[in-house]
Amino acid sequence: MEPAITVAIAATYEETRLLATRGPREVLRARLASPTFAHRWTMPLLLESLALGWQQPLRVVLSVESEALSSGLQLTDDLGLGRSTLFYQVELLEPVGGADDHDGGNGFAALRRWCRGERP
């Protein structure tokens, strides 16, 4: 059986950081535009493309600075709950921020922890 692919997403008003891991190995790291500037289907289509490329559903861990950003990413439903599709299932985390997210790992240390299953 193939290792699960986990995608951790941290969205702020400045940028959207994304880290995808397959088992213990990083397979994608990206800094994208803030959801306030990106097209509303950017993240759903990106996640669907990753799932199709790896030919397996994704586990998505999402943390946003505010509910408005969460809505802009199109990864939550009208009640603010994580969206589940054929391609991915979204788990929401409490909003986090601060110095620990912007350490020596270029802001990806928290995302690595989320991919391993650790929570803030």
N, C-alpha and C positions, 0 to 999 in steps of 0.2 A: 504494500500500500504506500502511496506517495505521501510525503509529509504535507501537512496542512499549510496553506498559504494564509498568512495574517497580514493585513494592511492596517497600519496605525496612521491616523490623520489628526493633525492639530491645526485648527483654523483660527487665525487671529485677524484683526483688521489690517495688518500689514502684509501677511502672507499665509499660505497654506502649506504646511510641511507634510510630506507623505513618506512613509517607510514601509516597504513590503519585505517580508521574510518568508522563506520556505524552510521549515524546520529551524535550525540554528543559523542558517545562512541568509545574508541580505541579498535580495535580488533586484531591488529598486529603491532609490532614494531621490526625492525631488522636492524642490521649492517652487510652488506655483503661485499664481496671483491670488489675492484675497478673494473670497466668495463675493464680495461687494463689486468686484471688477470683472469676474469671470462670467461666462455664459452659464445659464442655469443648468444645462445638461452636461457640463464639463466633467464633473465628478462621477455621475452615474455611468456615462459612456466610457470613461477611463477604467472604472472598476469592471464593467462588463467586458471590455477588451482584455484586461488582465485575466479574468476568469476564462475567457475563450482561449487565450494564448496558452494558459497552463492546463486547460481542459479540466478544471475543477472549480467548485464554488469557493468564494473567499470569505474569510472571517474578517470583519472590519471593526476596528476600535476607533471611536470618534470622540474627540474632545474639542469643544468650541468655546470661544471667549464669550459669546452671547447667543441667545436663542435666535436672533435675527440671522446670524451667520449660519446656524444649523439649517434654517429654512432655505437660505441661499444655496446651500450645497445640494439640496434636493435628496438628502439621505435620511430624512425623518418624515413621518406622516403628519397629518393635520393635528394630531394630538401631541406631537413632539416626541413620539416613540421612534426607535430605530426601525428603518425600513428593511423588509426581508423580500428578496426576489429570488429567482432561479439562480442568479449569478453571485449574489452576496447577501450576507446577513450583518446588520449594523448593531453594534453594542455601544451605548452612550456612556461616557464617563462624566464625572463632575467637572465643571470648568476649572482648569488649572492655568497657572502662569507664574511668572517670576523668574528669579535667577537660576533655579535648578533646571529650567527648560533651555537655558541658553549657556550651557557649560562649554567645556573644551571640545565636545563632540559636535560643534556647530549647530546645537539646538536639537539634535536627534537622540540624545541619551534617554529622555523620557519616552520617546516613541519606541526605542529598543526594549525598554522595560515593559511597556504595554504589550508588545508582540510576544514577550516571554510569559505573559499572563499576570504580571504584577500590576497593581492598581494604585493610584495616588492616595 
